[in-house]
Amino acid sequence: MVRNAAGKAFQAWRALLAALLRLEIDKLLQVAKTEEERKWLVNRAVPRVPTTRMVRLSQMLEEVGHYGLSAWTDRALNLHDYQYNGPDPDLALSKFRDREEAAVAVVGLIKELANRIENLKPRIKWSDELENSLNELRRGGIK
């Protein structure tokens, strides 16, 4: 179950990055260094959020004001590794020695995700369904 939760948390973080990329595309195009990078952002990064480029995309989002995103993206990527490899006492395939370490990391990532979503409310079309989902998440112990 923890491995499944790790995968769900990773996908939720990736979805947040996709939303932030879409919201900040104009600013991101300004900080892009080359025309090729601009095209890549519009045609590949925003619609797909490739796992292999999540670190760089997080760094770019930090450049336009989303501070601390890279560290949380690192955690999400570590959970992604854990999902596929499970616990690893030698830390060769996973950054988590056991299920409990991974579970704590999942909860931490979901808390950060909920807080960042809460901060986006003024910038996006917020529905009753979204509000109910966020409230349900908070009632489930994620504060």
N, CA, C and O atoms as CSV, one atom per row, in Angstrom:
chain,resi,resn,atom,element,x,y,z
A,1,MET,N,N,0.809,-1.200,0.000
A,1,MET,CA,C,0.000,0.000,0.000
A,1,MET,C,C,0.853,1.265,0.000
A,1,MET,O,O,0.494,2.256,-0.635
A,2,VAL,N,N,1.981,1.234,0.711
A,2,VAL,CA,C,2.836,2.424,0.754
A,2,VAL,C,C,3.444,2.684,-0.616
A,2,VAL,O,O,3.576,3.836,-1.030
A,3,ARG,N,N,3.811,1.636,-1.313
A,3,ARG,CA,C,4.364,1.824,-2.657
A,3,ARG,C,C,3.306,2.424,-3.584
A,3,ARG,O,O,3.623,3.288,-4.402
A,4,ASN,N,N,2.079,1.983,-3.469
A,4,ASN,CA,C,0.995,2.549,-4.267
A,4,ASN,C,C,0.771,4.010,-3.895
A,4,ASN,O,O,0.601,4.855,-4.774
A,5,ALA,N,N,0.769,4.310,-2.608
A,5,ALA,CA,C,0.593,5.697,-2.151
A,5,ALA,C,C,1.732,6.580,-2.652
A,5,ALA,O,O,1.512,7.738,-3.007
A,6,ALA,N,N,2.945,6.035,-2.681
A,6,ALA,CA,C,4.089,6.792,-3.191
A,6,ALA,C,C,3.870,7.162,-4.659
A,6,ALA,O,O,4.163,8.282,-5.077
A,7,GLY,N,N,3.359,6.221,-5.422
A,7,GLY,CA,C,3.076,6.488,-6.828
A,7,GLY,C,C,1.988,7.526,-7.013
A,7,GLY,O,O,2.089,8.389,-7.886
A,8,LYS,N,N,0.949,7.448,-6.198
A,8,LYS,CA,C,-0.152,8.430,-6.281
A,8,LYS,C,C,0.344,9.814,-5.883
A,8,LYS,O,O,-0.019,10.806,-6.515
A,9,ALA,N,N,1.166,9.893,-4.847
A,9,ALA,CA,C,1.711,11.182,-4.412
A,9,ALA,C,C,2.593,11.778,-5.510
A,9,ALA,O,O,2.539,12.979,-5.774
A,10,PHE,N,N,3.403,10.934,-6.145
A,10,PHE,CA,C,4.243,11.397,-7.247
A,10,PHE,C,C,3.387,11.960,-8.379
A,10,PHE,O,O,3.672,13.042,-8.892
A,11,GLN,N,N,2.353,11.243,-8.765
A,11,GLN,CA,C,1.494,11.706,-9.857
A,11,GLN,C,C,0.775,13.003,-9.492
A,11,GLN,O,O,0.584,13.871,-10.344
A,12,ALA,N,N,0.381,13.133,-8.240
A,12,ALA,CA,C,-0.270,14.371,-7.796
A,12,ALA,C,C,0.706,15.542,-7.883
A,12,ALA,O,O,0.324,16.635,-8.300
A,13,TRP,N,N,1.966,15.322,-7.493
A,13,TRP,CA,C,2.978,16.380,-7.584
A,13,TRP,C,C,3.233,16.747,-9.043
A,13,TRP,O,O,3.371,17.922,-9.384
A,14,ARG,N,N,3.293,15.751,-9.879
A,14,ARG,CA,C,3.496,15.993,-11.311
A,14,ARG,C,C,2.333,16.806,-11.886
A,14,ARG,O,O,2.544,17.686,-12.721
A,15,ALA,N,N,1.122,16.518,-11.447
A,15,ALA,CA,C,-0.049,17.278,-11.892
A,15,ALA,C,C,0.039,18.734,-11.419
A,15,ALA,O,O,-0.326,19.655,-12.150
A,16,LEU,N,N,0.523,18.929,-10.202
A,16,LEU,CA,C,0.713,20.303,-9.713
A,16,LEU,C,C,1.726,21.033,-10.592
A,16,LEU,O,O,1.500,22.182,-10.973
A,17,LEU,N,N,2.831,20.381,-10.911
A,17,LEU,CA,C,3.827,21.014,-11.787
A,17,LEU,C,C,3.205,21.378,-13.133
A,17,LEU,O,O,3.475,22.452,-13.671
A,18,ALA,N,N,2.382,20.497,-13.672
A,18,ALA,CA,C,1.723,20.784,-14.953
A,18,ALA,C,C,0.849,22.033,-14.834
A,18,ALA,O,O,0.853,22.884,-15.724
A,19,ALA,N,N,0.108,22.139,-13.747
A,19,ALA,CA,C,-0.752,23.309,-13.541
A,19,ALA,C,C,0.083,24.582,-13.399
A,19,ALA,O,O,-0.244,25.615,-13.984
A,20,LEU,N,N,1.158,24.503,-12.623
A,20,LEU,CA,C,2.021,25.676,-12.449
A,20,LEU,C,C,2.683,26.080,-13.762
A,20,LEU,O,O,2.794,27.268,-14.066
A,21,LEU,N,N,3.118,25.101,-14.532
A,21,LEU,CA,C,3.722,25.403,-15.826
A,21,LEU,C,C,2.732,26.128,-16.728
A,21,LEU,O,O,3.089,27.087,-17.413
A,22,ARG,N,N,1.511,25.671,-16.723
A,22,ARG,CA,C,0.484,26.315,-17.557
A,22,ARG,C,C,0.189,27.724,-17.058
A,22,ARG,O,O,0.073,28.653,-17.858
A,23,LEU,N,N,0.067,27.889,-15.749
A,23,LEU,CA,C,-0.217,29.209,-15.179
A,23,LEU,C,C,0.914,30.207,-15.434
A,23,LEU,O,O,0.665,31.399,-15.615
A,24,GLU,N,N,2.134,29.727,-15.446
A,24,GLU,CA,C,3.301,30.606,-15.539
A,24,GLU,C,C,3.985,30.591,-16.899
A,24,GLU,O,O,5.123,31.046,-17.016
A,25,ILE,N,N,3.321,30.081,-17.922
A,25,ILE,CA,C,3.984,29.910,-19.213
A,25,ILE,C,C,4.570,31.214,-19.746
A,25,ILE,O,O,5.664,31.199,-20.310
A,26,ASP,N,N,3.884,32.328,-19.589
A,26,ASP,CA,C,4.410,33.596,-20.110
A,26,ASP,C,C,5.718,33.977,-19.425
A,26,ASP,O,O,6.667,34.398,-20.087
A,27,LYS,N,N,5.772,33.833,-18.112
A,27,LYS,CA,C,6.995,34.142,-17.371
A,27,LYS,C,C,8.106,33.154,-17.717
A,27,LYS,O,O,9.269,33.539,-17.834
A,28,LEU,N,N,7.747,31.886,-17.879
A,28,LEU,CA,C,8.741,30.870,-18.203
A,28,LEU,C,C,9.361,31.113,-19.576
A,28,LEU,O,O,10.556,30.893,-19.773
A,29,LEU,N,N,8.554,31.561,-20.509
A,29,LEU,CA,C,9.084,31.850,-21.839
A,29,LEU,C,C,10.088,33.001,-21.787
A,29,LEU,O,O,11.011,33.059,-22.599
A,30,GLN,N,N,9.909,33.904,-20.845
A,30,GLN,CA,C,10.852,35.013,-20.692
A,30,GLN,C,C,12.177,34.559,-20.084
A,30,GLN,O,O,13.225,35.106,-20.428
A,31,VAL,N,N,12.153,33.576,-19.192
A,31,VAL,CA,C,13.398,33.119,-18.565
A,31,VAL,C,C,14.102,32.025,-19.374
A,31,VAL,O,O,15.256,31.695,-19.103
A,32,ALA,N,N,13.404,31.466,-20.364
A,32,ALA,CA,C,14.028,30.461,-21.226
A,32,ALA,C,C,15.213,31.088,-21.952
A,32,ALA,O,O,15.140,32.224,-22.422
A,33,LYS,N,N,16.288,30.342,-22.035
A,33,LYS,CA,C,17.540,30.882,-22.570
A,33,LYS,C,C,17.621,30.897,-24.096
A,33,LYS,O,O,18.296,31.750,-24.673
A,34,THR,N,N,16.942,29.964,-24.748
A,34,THR,CA,C,17.032,29.871,-26.207
A,34,THR,C,C,15.642,29.699,-26.814
A,34,THR,O,O,14.676,29.370,-26.127
A,35,GLU,N,N,15.575,29.930,-28.107
A,35,GLU,CA,C,14.316,29.718,-28.825
A,35,GLU,C,C,13.928,28.234,-28.790
A,35,GLU,O,O,12.749,27.892,-28.702
A,36,GLU,N,N,14.925,27.375,-28.860
A,36,GLU,CA,C,14.668,25.936,-28.788
A,36,GLU,C,C,14.026,25.560,-27.446
A,36,GLU,O,O,13.092,24.760,-27.396
A,37,GLU,N,N,14.535,26.144,-26.372
A,37,GLU,CA,C,13.964,25.875,-25.047
A,37,GLU,C,C,12.536,26.404,-24.963
A,37,GLU,O,O,11.692,25.766,-24.334
A,38,ARG,N,N,12.243,27.531,-25.568
A,38,ARG,CA,C,10.886,28.082,-25.576
A,38,ARG,C,C,9.919,27.130,-26.294
A,38,ARG,O,O,8.821,26.853,-25.813
A,39,LYS,N,N,10.356,26.645,-27.448
A,39,LYS,CA,C,9.520,25.704,-28.203
A,39,LYS,C,C,9.292,24.426,-27.405
A,39,LYS,O,O,8.184,23.892,-27.364
A,40,TRP,N,N,10.367,23.944,-26.769
A,40,TRP,CA,C,10.246,22.727,-25.968
A,40,TRP,C,C,9.247,22.918,-24.822
A,40,TRP,O,O,8.448,22.027,-24.536
A,41,LEU,N,N,9.297,24.086,-24.168
A,41,LEU,CA,C,8.356,24.360,-23.079
A,41,LEU,C,C,6.914,24.262,-23.563
A,41,LEU,O,O,6.087,23.596,-22.939
A,42,VAL,N,N,6.620,24.917,-24.659
A,42,VAL,CA,C,5.247,24.969,-25.165
A,42,VAL,C,C,4.786,23.619,-25.701
A,42,VAL,O,O,3.666,23.186,-25.430
A,43,ASN,N,N,5.653,22.955,-26.464
A,43,ASN,CA,C,5.231,21.739,-27.166
A,43,ASN,C,C,5.386,20.449,-26.373
A,43,ASN,O,O,4.660,19.485,-26.619
A,44,ARG,N,N,6.314,20.415,-25.432
A,44,ARG,CA,C,6.593,19.169,-24.713
A,44,ARG,C,C,6.411,19.279,-23.204
A,44,ARG,O,O,5.709,18.467,-22.600
A,45,ALA,N,N,7.037,20.274,-22.599
A,45,ALA,CA,C,7.081,20.346,-21.138
A,45,ALA,C,C,5.702,20.587,-20.536
A,45,ALA,O,O,5.275,19.849,-19.649
A,46,VAL,N,N,5.008,21.607,-21.010
A,46,VAL,CA,C,3.707,21.936,-20.409
A,46,VAL,C,C,2.696,20.816,-20.615
A,46,VAL,O,O,2.025,20.433,-19.657
A,47,PRO,N,N,2.558,20.274,-21.826
A,47,PRO,CA,C,1.542,19.227,-21.978
A,47,PRO,C,C,1.902,17.880,-21.344
A,47,PRO,O,O,1.006,17.115,-20.987
A,48,ARG,N,N,3.220,17.569,-21.193
A,48,ARG,CA,C,3.604,16.220,-20.765
A,48,ARG,C,C,4.317,16.149,-19.419
A,48,ARG,O,O,4.214,15.125,-18.743
A,49,VAL,N,N,5.016,17.161,-19.010
A,49,VAL,CA,C,5.850,17.167,-17.803
A,49,VAL,C,C,6.675,15.879,-17.720
A,49,VAL,O,O,6.400,15.015,-16.887
A,50,PRO,N,N,7.674,15.756,-18.576
A,50,PRO,CA,C,8.490,14.541,-18.570
A,50,PRO,C,C,9.194,14.335,-17.225
A,50,PRO,O,O,9.790,15.262,-16.676
A,51,THR,N,N,9.117,13.140,-16.719
A,51,THR,CA,C,9.746,12.815,-15.439
A,51,THR,C,C,11.233,13.159,-15.451
A,51,THR,O,O,11.772,13.636,-14.453
A,52,THR,N,N,11.884,12.922,-16.566
A,52,THR,CA,C,13.323,13.158,-16.656
A,52,THR,C,C,13.691,14.635,-16.648
A,52,THR,O,O,14.867,14.969,-16.508
A,53,ARG,N,N,12.724,15.520,-16.794
A,53,ARG,CA,C,12.999,16.953,-16.820
A,53,ARG,C,C,12.311,17.700,-15.678
A,53,ARG,O,O,12.307,18.930,-15.656
A,54,MET,N,N,11.734,16.969,-14.739
A,54,MET,CA,C,11.020,17.626,-13.638
A,54,MET,C,C,11.941,18.500,-12.782
A,54,MET,O,O,11.510,19.538,-12.279
A,55,VAL,N,N,13.185,18.099,-12.615
A,55,VAL,CA,C,14.118,18.906,-11.818
A,55,VAL,C,C,14.312,20.265,-12.484
A,55,VAL,O,O,14.178,21.301,-11.833
A,56,ARG,N,N,14.626,20.265,-13.772
A,56,ARG,CA,C,14.848,21.536,-14.473
A,56,ARG,C,C,13.581,22.378,-14.508
A,56,ARG,O,O,13.649,23.593,-14.322
A,57,LEU,N,N,12.441,21.768,-14.741
A,57,LEU,CA,C,11.190,22.517,-14.764
A,57,LEU,C,C,10.904,23.144,-13.398
A,57,LEU,O,O,10.405,24.267,-13.326
A,58,SER,N,N,11.213,22.434,-12.328
A,58,SER,CA,C,11.048,22.986,-10.980
A,58,SER,C,C,11.975,24.169,-10.758
A,58,SER,O,O,11.591,25.169,-10.152
A,59,GLN,N,N,13.188,24.044,-11.250
A,59,GLN,CA,C,14.146,25.149,-11.125
A,59,GLN,C,C,13.652,26.378,-11.884
A,59,GLN,O,O,13.786,27.504,-11.405
A,60,MET,N,N,13.090,26.163,-13.048
A,60,MET,CA,C,12.556,27.283,-13.818
A,60,MET,C,C,11.379,27.928,-13.100
A,60,MET,O,O,11.249,29.153,-13.085
A,61,LEU,N,N,10.522,27.104,-12.506
A,61,LEU,CA,C,9.386,27.652,-11.753
A,61,LEU,C,C,9.870,28.438,-10.535
A,61,LEU,O,O,9.249,29.432,-10.158
A,62,GLU,N,N,10.961,28.007,-9.921
A,62,GLU,CA,C,11.541,28.776,-8.815
A,62,GLU,C,C,12.030,30.134,-9.305
A,62,GLU,O,O,11.907,31.134,-8.598
A,63,GLU,N,N,12.579,30.169,-10.507
A,63,GLU,CA,C,13.051,31.432,-11.077
A,63,GLU,C,C,11.925,32.444,-11.252
A,63,GLU,O,O,12.175,33.649,-11.249
A,64,VAL,N,N,10.688,31.972,-11.404
A,64,VAL,CA,C,9.562,32.890,-11.587
A,64,VAL,C,C,8.711,33.030,-10.318
A,64,VAL,O,O,7.590,33.537,-10.366
A,65,GLY,N,N,9.259,32.573,-9.178
A,65,GLY,CA,C,8.609,32.868,-7.910
A,65,GLY,C,C,8.056,31.722,-7.090
A,65,GLY,O,O,7.520,31.971,-6.010
A,66,HIS,N,N,8.153,30.501,-7.531
A,66,HIS,CA,C,7.633,29.356,-6.764
A,66,HIS,C,C,8.770,28.731,-5.958
A,66,HIS,O,O,9.316,27.690,-6.325
A,67,TYR,N,N,9.105,29.378,-4.875
A,67,TYR,CA,C,10.276,29.016,-4.075
A,67,TYR,C,C,10.114,27.663,-3.387
A,67,TYR,O,O,9.021,27.294,-2.956
A,68,GLY,N,N,11.214,26.938,-3.293
A,68,GLY,CA,C,11.244,25.656,-2.598
A,68,GLY,C,C,10.703,24.484,-3.385
A,68,GLY,O,O,10.612,23.373,-2.862
A,69,LEU,N,N,10.346,24.713,-4.623
A,69,LEU,CA,C,9.734,23.663,-5.430
A,69,LEU,C,C,10.712,22.526,-5.749
A,69,LEU,O,O,10.321,21.360,-5.779
A,70,SER,N,N,11.970,22.864,-5.985
A,70,SER,CA,C,12.947,21.836,-6.372
A,70,SER,C,C,13.146,20.779,-5.295
A,70,SER,O,O,13.244,19.590,-5.600
A,71,ALA,N,N,13.205,21.199,-4.054
A,71,ALA,CA,C,13.400,20.237,-2.964
A,71,ALA,C,C,12.224,19.260,-2.883
A,71,ALA,O,O,12.414,18.065,-2.658
A,72,TRP,N,N,11.022,19.776,-3.068
A,72,TRP,CA,C,9.846,18.901,-3.018
A,72,TRP,C,C,9.776,18.013,-4.259
A,72,TRP,O,O,9.301,16.879,-4.185
A,73,THR,N,N,10.238,18.517,-5.380
A,73,THR,CA,C,10.291,17.686,-6.582
A,73,THR,C,C,11.281,16.539,-6.381
A,73,THR,O,O,11.036,15.420,-6.833
A,74,ASP,N,N,12.395,16.813,-5.707
A,74,ASP,CA,C,13.337,15.739,-5.376
A,74,ASP,C,C,12.657,14.660,-4.542
A,74,ASP,O,O,12.848,13.467,-4.778
A,75,ARG,N,N,11.868,15.087,-3.569
A,75,ARG,CA,C,11.163,14.101,-2.746
A,75,ARG,C,C,10.190,13.295,-3.600
A,75,ARG,O,O,10.100,12.076,-3.456
A,76,ALA,N,N,9.468,13.965,-4.482
A,76,ALA,CA,C,8.523,13.260,-5.348
A,76,ALA,C,C,9.247,12.232,-6.216
A,76,ALA,O,O,8.768,11.112,-6.392
A,77,LEU,N,N,10.397,12.619,-6.755
A,77,LEU,CA,C,11.169,11.680,-7.578
A,77,LEU,C,C,11.717,10.515,-6.751
A,77,LEU,O,O,11.783,9.390,-7.246
A,78,ASN,N,N,12.105,10.766,-5.514
A,78,ASN,CA,C,12.532,9.675,-4.626
A,78,ASN,C,C,11.377,8.716,-4.359
A,78,ASN,O,O,11.576,7.502,-4.304
A,79,LEU,N,N,10.172,9.257,-4.193
A,79,LEU,CA,C,9.002,8.396,-3.987
A,79,LEU,C,C,8.686,7.606,-5.258
A,79,LEU,O,O,8.231,6.464,-5.186
A,80,HIS,N,N,8.923,8.208,-6.406
A,80,HIS,CA,C,8.729,7.513,-7.681
A,80,HIS,C,C,9.662,6.299,-7.758
A,80,HIS,O,O,9.243,5.218,-8.170
A,81,ASP,N,N,10.926,6.481,-7.359
A,81,ASP,CA,C,11.870,5.354,-7.310
A,81,ASP,C,C,11.400,4.290,-6.322
A,81,ASP,O,O,11.473,3.094,-6.605
A,82,TYR,N,N,10.921,4.733,-5.168
A,82,TYR,CA,C,10.442,3.795,-4.149
A,82,TYR,C,C,9.253,2.983,-4.676
A,82,TYR,O,O,9.140,1.787,-4.407
A,83,GLN,N,N,8.381,3.642,-5.420
A,83,GLN,CA,C,7.217,2.942,-5.960
A,83,GLN,C,C,7.652,1.723,-6.776
A,83,GLN,O,O,7.043,0.658,-6.675
A,84,TYR,N,N,8.686,1.875,-7.569
A,84,TYR,CA,C,9.125,0.790,-8.444
A,84,TYR,C,C,10.074,-0.190,-7.769
A,84,TYR,O,O,10.076,-1.375,-8.104
A,85,ASN,N,N,10.880,0.285,-6.825
A,85,ASN,CA,C,11.921,-0.560,-6.248
A,85,ASN,C,C,11.651,-1.024,-4.825
A,85,ASN,O,O,12.278,-1.974,-4.357
A,86,GLY,N,N,10.728,-0.369,-4.132
A,86,GLY,CA,C,10.437,-0.745,-2.752
A,86,GLY,C,C,11.538,-0.305,-1.805
A,86,GLY,O,O,12.455,0.414,-2.202
A,87,PRO,N,N,11.451,-0.734,-0.558
A,87,PRO,CA,C,12.475,-0.343,0.417
A,87,PRO,C,C,13.821,-0.968,0.070
A,87,PRO,O,O,13.900,-2.059,-0.494
A,88,ASP,N,N,14.873,-0.241,0.423
A,88,ASP,CA,C,16.213,-0.709,0.077
A,88,ASP,C,C,17.173,-0.365,1.213
A,88,ASP,O,O,17.627,0.776,1.307
A,89,PRO,N,N,17.489,-1.327,2.076
A,89,PRO,CA,C,18.401,-1.056,3.197
A,89,PRO,C,C,19.765,-0.526,2.762
A,89,PRO,O,O,20.424,0.178,3.527
A,90,ASP,N,N,20.196,-0.854,1.544
A,90,ASP,CA,C,21.496,-0.394,1.044
A,90,ASP,C,C,21.420,0.963,0.351
A,90,ASP,O,O,22.452,1.539,0.005
A,91,LEU,N,N,20.214,1.474,0.148
A,91,LEU,CA,C,19.965,2.759,-0.495
A,91,LEU,C,C,20.524,2.845,-1.920
A,91,LEU,O,O,20.868,3.930,-2.389
A,92,ALA,N,N,20.612,1.719,-2.594
A,92,ALA,CA,C,21.125,1.705,-3.967
A,92,ALA,C,C,20.019,2.020,-4.980
A,92,ALA,O,O,20.248,2.754,-5.941
A,93,LEU,N,N,18.835,1.474,-4.766
A,93,LEU,CA,C,17.735,1.653,-5.716
A,93,LEU,C,C,16.651,2.580,-5.206
A,93,LEU,O,O,15.843,3.077,-5.991
A,94,SER,N,N,16.620,2.816,-3.923
A,94,SER,CA,C,15.601,3.658,-3.317
A,94,SER,C,C,16.237,4.442,-2.175
A,94,SER,O,O,17.167,3.963,-1.527
A,95,LYS,N,N,15.741,5.626,-1.936
A,95,LYS,CA,C,16.271,6.467,-0.853
A,95,LYS,C,C,15.624,6.137,0.494
A,95,LYS,O,O,15.912,6.797,1.492
A,96,PHE,N,N,14.769,5.143,0.531
A,96,PHE,CA,C,14.061,4.781,1.758
A,96,PHE,C,C,14.447,3.371,2.185
A,96,PHE,O,O,14.336,2.418,1.414
A,97,ARG,N,N,14.901,3.258,3.423
A,97,ARG,CA,C,15.329,1.961,3.957
A,97,ARG,C,C,14.155,1.037,4.257
A,97,ARG,O,O,14.260,-0.184,4.139
A,98,ASP,N,N,13.027,1.645,4.651
A,98,ASP,CA,C,11.880,0.819,5.005
A,98,ASP,C,C,10.579,1.544,4.684
A,98,ASP,O,O,10.572,2.711,4.293
A,99,ARG,N,N,9.498,0.829,4.859
A,99,ARG,CA,C,8.165,1.322,4.537
A,99,ARG,C,C,7.789,2.554,5.357
A,99,ARG,O,O,7.131,3.459,4.846
A,100,GLU,N,N,8.202,2.596,6.624
A,100,GLU,CA,C,7.846,3.712,7.495
A,100,GLU,C,C,8.474,5.018,7.010
A,100,GLU,O,O,7.817,6.060,7.018
A,101,GLU,N,N,9.748,4.971,6.587
A,101,GLU,CA,C,10.401,6.174,6.057
A,101,GLU,C,C,9.645,6.687,4.833
A,101,GLU,O,O,9.418,7.888,4.694
A,102,ALA,N,N,9.266,5.787,3.967
A,102,ALA,CA,C,8.545,6.179,2.753
A,102,ALA,C,C,7.165,6.751,3.103
A,102,ALA,O,O,6.735,7.733,2.499
A,103,ALA,N,N,6.481,6.154,4.060
A,103,ALA,CA,C,5.152,6.638,4.446
A,103,ALA,C,C,5.226,8.070,4.982
A,103,ALA,O,O,4.368,8.894,4.666
A,104,VAL,N,N,6.235,8.366,5.782
A,104,VAL,CA,C,6.416,9.725,6.297
A,104,VAL,C,C,6.662,10.695,5.138
A,104,VAL,O,O,6.141,11.810,5.138
A,105,ALA,N,N,7.440,10.278,4.174
A,105,ALA,CA,C,7.725,11.123,3.010
A,105,ALA,C,C,6.468,11.364,2.173
A,105,ALA,O,O,6.267,12.468,1.667
A,106,VAL,N,N,5.630,10.353,2.026
A,106,VAL,CA,C,4.370,10.500,1.281
A,106,VAL,C,C,3.494,11.542,1.962
A,106,VAL,O,O,2.977,12.447,1.307
A,107,VAL,N,N,3.327,11.414,3.275
A,107,VAL,CA,C,2.478,12.355,4.012
A,107,VAL,C,C,3.030,13.775,3.900
A,107,VAL,O,O,2.266,14.721,3.707
A,108,GLY,N,N,4.347,13.934,4.019
A,108,GLY,CA,C,4.953,15.257,3.896
A,108,GLY,C,C,4.710,15.877,2.532
A,108,GLY,O,O,4.391,17.062,2.435
A,109,LEU,N,N,4.860,15.082,1.476
A,109,LEU,CA,C,4.644,15.596,0.124
A,109,LEU,C,C,3.181,15.991,-0.081
A,109,LEU,O,O,2.897,17.023,-0.691
A,110,ILE,N,N,2.273,15.191,0.414
A,110,ILE,CA,C,0.850,15.503,0.258
A,110,ILE,C,C,0.483,16.764,1.042
A,110,ILE,O,O,-0.327,17.565,0.575
A,111,LYS,N,N,1.065,16.949,2.220
A,111,LYS,CA,C,0.827,18.190,2.977
A,111,LYS,C,C,1.294,19.406,2.186
A,111,LYS,O,O,0.586,20.409,2.098
A,112,GLU,N,N,2.488,19.310,1.614
A,112,GLU,CA,C,3.016,20.420,0.817
A,112,GLU,C,C,2.135,20.670,-0.404
A,112,GLU,O,O,1.868,21.817,-0.762
A,113,LEU,N,N,1.697,19.616,-1.024
A,113,LEU,CA,C,0.813,19.729,-2.181
A,113,LEU,C,C,-0.479,20.456,-1.810
A,113,LEU,O,O,-0.908,21.367,-2.518
A,114,ALA,N,N,-1.092,20.055,-0.707
A,114,ALA,CA,C,-2.337,20.695,-0.260
A,114,ALA,C,C,-2.111,22.177,0.026
A,114,ALA,O,O,-2.944,23.008,-0.338
A,115,ASN,N,N,-1.006,22.518,0.666
A,115,ASN,CA,C,-0.717,23.920,0.959
A,115,ASN,C,C,-0.519,24.728,-0.320
A,115,ASN,O,O,-1.003,25.855,-0.426
A,116,ARG,N,N,0.182,24.162,-1.275
A,116,ARG,CA,C,0.410,24.886,-2.531
A,116,ARG,C,C,-0.883,25.039,-3.323
A,116,ARG,O,O,-1.094,26.064,-3.971
A,117,ILE,N,N,-1.738,24.044,-3.278
A,117,ILE,CA,C,-3.041,24.150,-3.943
A,117,ILE,C,C,-3.866,25.241,-3.283
A,117,ILE,O,O,-4.504,26.041,-3.968
A,118,GLU,N,N,-3.858,25.276,-1.976
A,118,GLU,CA,C,-4.586,26.317,-1.232
A,118,GLU,C,C,-4.125,27.711,-1.666
A,118,GLU,O,O,-4.941,28.621,-1.814
A,119,ASN,N,N,-2.832,27.871,-1.868
A,119,ASN,CA,C,-2.288,29.170,-2.283
A,119,ASN,C,C,-2.649,29.533,-3.723
A,119,ASN,O,O,-2.590,30.706,-4.093
A,120,LEU,N,N,-3.016,28.562,-4.525
A,120,LEU,CA,C,-3.383,28.823,-5.919
A,120,LEU,C,C,-4.851,29.232,-6.079
A,120,LEU,O,O,-5.244,29.696,-7.150
A,121,LYS,N,N,-5.647,29.071,-5.054
A,121,LYS,CA,C,-7.086,29.325,-5.167
A,121,LYS,C,C,-7.420,30.673,-5.811
A,121,LYS,O,O,-8.322,30.728,-6.647
A,122,PRO,N,N,-6.730,31.763,-5.456
A,122,PRO,CA,C,-7.098,33.045,-6.078
A,122,PRO,C,C,-6.775,33.127,-7.578
A,122,PRO,O,O,-7.307,33.990,-8.277
A,123,ARG,N,N,-5.913,32.240,-8.071
A,123,ARG,CA,C,-5.456,32.328,-9.463
A,123,ARG,C,C,-6.169,31.378,-10.416
A,123,ARG,O,O,-5.980,31.465,-11.630
A,124,ILE,N,N,-6.980,30.478,-9.887
A,124,ILE,CA,C,-7.629,29.499,-10.753
A,124,ILE,C,C,-9.133,29.490,-10.519
A,124,ILE,O,O,-9.624,29.994,-9.508
A,125,LYS,N,N,-9.848,28.915,-11.463
A,125,LYS,CA,C,-11.289,28.759,-11.311
A,125,LYS,C,C,-11.525,27.662,-10.273
A,125,LYS,O,O,-11.246,26.490,-10.522
A,126,TRP,N,N,-12.034,28.048,-9.129
A,126,TRP,CA,C,-12.177,27.136,-8.004
A,126,TRP,C,C,-13.626,26.697,-7.917
A,126,TRP,O,O,-14.525,27.534,-7.853
A,127,SER,N,N,-13.858,25.406,-7.914
A,127,SER,CA,C,-15.228,24.879,-7.888
A,127,SER,C,C,-15.540,24.276,-6.519
A,127,SER,O,O,-14.651,24.059,-5.696
A,128,ASP,N,N,-16.810,24.017,-6.307
A,128,ASP,CA,C,-17.233,23.348,-5.068
A,128,ASP,C,C,-16.622,21.950,-4.982
A,128,ASP,O,O,-16.280,21.485,-3.895
A,129,GLU,N,N,-16.486,21.288,-6.120
A,129,GLU,CA,C,-15.893,19.952,-6.136
A,129,GLU,C,C,-14.442,19.997,-5.648
A,129,GLU,O,O,-14.019,19.153,-4.858
A,130,LEU,N,N,-13.683,20.993,-6.128
A,130,LEU,CA,C,-12.305,21.137,-5.674
A,130,LEU,C,C,-12.244,21.465,-4.187
A,130,LEU,O,O,-11.412,20.920,-3.462
A,131,GLU,N,N,-13.109,22.342,-3.739
A,131,GLU,CA,C,-13.139,22.701,-2.321
A,131,GLU,C,C,-13.472,21.480,-1.462
A,131,GLU,O,O,-12.853,21.263,-0.421
A,132,ASN,N,N,-14.440,20.692,-1.894
A,132,ASN,CA,C,-14.805,19.486,-1.154
A,132,ASN,C,C,-13.654,18.487,-1.116
A,132,ASN,O,O,-13.415,17.855,-0.087
A,133,SER,N,N,-12.943,18.341,-2.227
A,133,SER,CA,C,-11.799,17.417,-2.274
A,133,SER,C,C,-10.698,17.866,-1.327
A,133,SER,O,O,-10.123,17.049,-0.606
A,134,LEU,N,N,-10.402,19.160,-1.325
A,134,LEU,CA,C,-9.367,19.681,-0.430
A,134,LEU,C,C,-9.789,19.514,1.033
A,134,LEU,O,O,-8.968,19.157,1.877
A,135,ASN,N,N,-11.055,19.771,1.331
A,135,ASN,CA,C,-11.552,19.594,2.698
A,135,ASN,C,C,-11.491,18.133,3.127
A,135,ASN,O,O,-11.156,17.834,4.273
A,136,GLU,N,N,-11.810,17.234,2.220
A,136,GLU,CA,C,-11.742,15.799,2.515
A,136,GLU,C,C,-10.299,15.382,2.807
A,136,GLU,O,O,-10.037,14.604,3.726
A,137,LEU,N,N,-9.385,15.904,2.022
A,137,LEU,CA,C,-7.961,15.625,2.246
A,137,LEU,C,C,-7.539,16.113,3.634
A,137,LEU,O,O,-6.839,15.403,4.356
A,138,ARG,N,N,-7.950,17.282,3.992
A,138,ARG,CA,C,-7.590,17.849,5.307
A,138,ARG,C,C,-8.267,17.047,6.443
A,138,ARG,O,O,-7.653,16.825,7.487
A,139,ARG,N,N,-9.503,16.622,6.248
A,139,ARG,CA,C,-10.171,15.808,7.281
A,139,ARG,C,C,-9.504,14.470,7.467
A,139,ARG,O,O,-9.596,13.871,8.538
A,140,GLY,N,N,-8.823,13.987,6.419
A,140,GLY,CA,C,-8.138,12.706,6.483
A,140,GLY,C,C,-6.826,12.782,7.243
A,140,GLY,O,O,-6.089,11.797,7.291
A,141,GLY,N,N,-6.516,13.923,7.834
A,141,GLY,CA,C,-5.333,14.044,8.652
A,141,GLY,C,C,-4.190,14.801,8.007
A,141,GLY,O,O,-3.128,14.949,8.612
A,142,ILE,N,N,-4.390,15.284,6.789
A,142,ILE,CA,C,-3.347,16.044,6.105
A,142,ILE,C,C,-3.627,17.525,6.356
A,142,ILE,O,O,-4.593,18.079,5.832
A,143,LYS,N,N,-2.795,18.143,7.141
A,143,LYS,CA,C,-3.001,19.565,7.460
A,143,LYS,C,C,-1.823,20.388,7.034
A,143,LYS,O,O,-1.820,21.605,7.222
